[in-house]
Amino acid sequence: MHASVKTVSFLGISTIEIDVQLQMLNGLPSFTIVGLPDKTVAESRERIRACLFSMGISLPSKRITVNLAPADVQKEGSHYDLPIALALLVAMGIIPQEEVDNVVALGELSLDGSIAKVLGVLPAAIFAKSSNKVLICPQECGQEAAWAGDNVILAPASVLELVNHFNGTQILPRVTIQNTENTIRQMSCGCLSDIKGQIVAKRALEVAAAGAHNMLMLGPPGVGKSLLASRIPSILPPITPQEALEVTMIHSLAGQVNNVGLIVDRPYRAPHHSASLPALVGGGANAKPGEISLAHRGVLFLDELPEFSRAALEALRQPLETGDITISRANNHVTYPARIQLIAAMNPCRCGYLGNPQKECTRAPRCGEEYMRKISGPLLDRIDIFVDVPDVTVADFAQDKSSIETSCDVRKRVIQAREIQAERYKNLSFSTNAEADGHELEKYLTDGAKEILYRCIDKAKISARGYYRIVKLARTLADIAGADSIDKLQISEALGYRRM
């Protein structure tokens, strides 16, 4: 048997098209798979043999060679089972050849002949649609594949159903989306009105959401940093259909889609600081996406930022700059999209009370300097907003909740600002100020704003990256205010959020 494998890329995600053909060679009865397979692929011969036996089909007493070409591409996973079985059935004359000439198939075979679910069905379905091919996938993955669009999808529960369909004794219905409301909700978050006080931090959170800017909150324990971060999904704009498709594809490859539909909320990922480098970046035997990619088009929240390993934090530098991340392994080089908004929180020092006169740190200021030194300068330079979150006062606790602005009110302003940005960048590949080219935004600076900005740049010795990030942040502040140009007020507030 010969099977050629063509690797293609869609939206930065690799998928595989399998074109199956088969040759029967005279010799001893055996079943051999060649072409750099891993253990799972090599074991597929036993799964296929048992599957066919359960249907009353015995393999011919000839040598069967399965060549997964090109041989220099590593083959991993169990999704090759179904196409190899189809090729065998065609060679044995059980299925007509023309029935599988224009087919993309993937699925794991069980010993009883049923077809088990596999990862990455949605990317495969999108590729099949773009190539005008029929997709055959496990029944359990049918609803996931249906979101790719109006293409022919067959989702049999077993190989026997598929054989009967091709021979005309049973008709498999085309898979369609059964319920457009049947979608995955990532989380249910509270409202900003639940948080008393912290007016400055809430304003910074609104600005960060409006322009997709990265943000770092500094404050002692228990002041509400994590609570503030957990409320940001409640003020983010709704996800677009194209973004929802991208996010669902990544989660499909990671095996985190329950086959009920698209992910319609922006992702919010909050890994613990003990998370390893592969857990954040991605990797493993199959180079699966990590937390950074799973937060694509959403928020990655890192609490206790200095407690993360140095290697894990440095791995953030590439996606924060380019919007994607490359996983390089001996047998795999995979690039996943990672257009994330980083929201981080940390204490001012290890004990958390640096600068607090009632609970002053005994090793101040050295304790705070050592703690902050755990975060590299290049990473801090990629953060747009630094905000201090102070202790909540008695007056804050006495505040009437009905007088506090709700997430709904803030979200309206965020959506209006995002709509202005979408119109500004409608002919470009991005839609937020955080992704924009700072050079192009300098033209919006008034003479007064330039004077203030240049004076601060010269005094604080801010880097070129920091300079353009200030300009982009000021552009977001102007969008929230509905202003066409960036004046002194916006540039002064943007400078106030910058760590000098």
Protein Blocks (a to p, Z undefined) as FASTA:
>chain_A
ZZddddddeehiacddddddddddedddddddehiiafklmmmmmmmmmmmmmnopacdd
bddddddddfklccedjklmmmmmmmmmmmnopacfklmmmcccdddddfkopacddehk
lmmmmmmmmnopacdddfklmmmmmmnoccdddddfbfklmmmmmnopaccdddddfblk
lccdfbacddfklpggjklmmmmmmmmmmnopacdddddehilpmmmmmmmmmmgccddf
klmmmmmmmmmmnopaghiaccfbdcdddddfkbcfklmnogcjnopacfklmmgoiacd
dehkllpcfklmmmmmmmmmnopacdddfkbccddddddcddddddfbfnopgoiaklgc
fkbcklmmmmmmmpcfklmmmpmbdcddddddfklmmpcfklpccfklmmmmmmmmmmmm
mmmmmmbcbfbfklmcfklmmmmpcfklmmmmmmmmmmnopafklmmmmmmmmmmmmmmn
opabdcfklmmmmmmmpcZZ
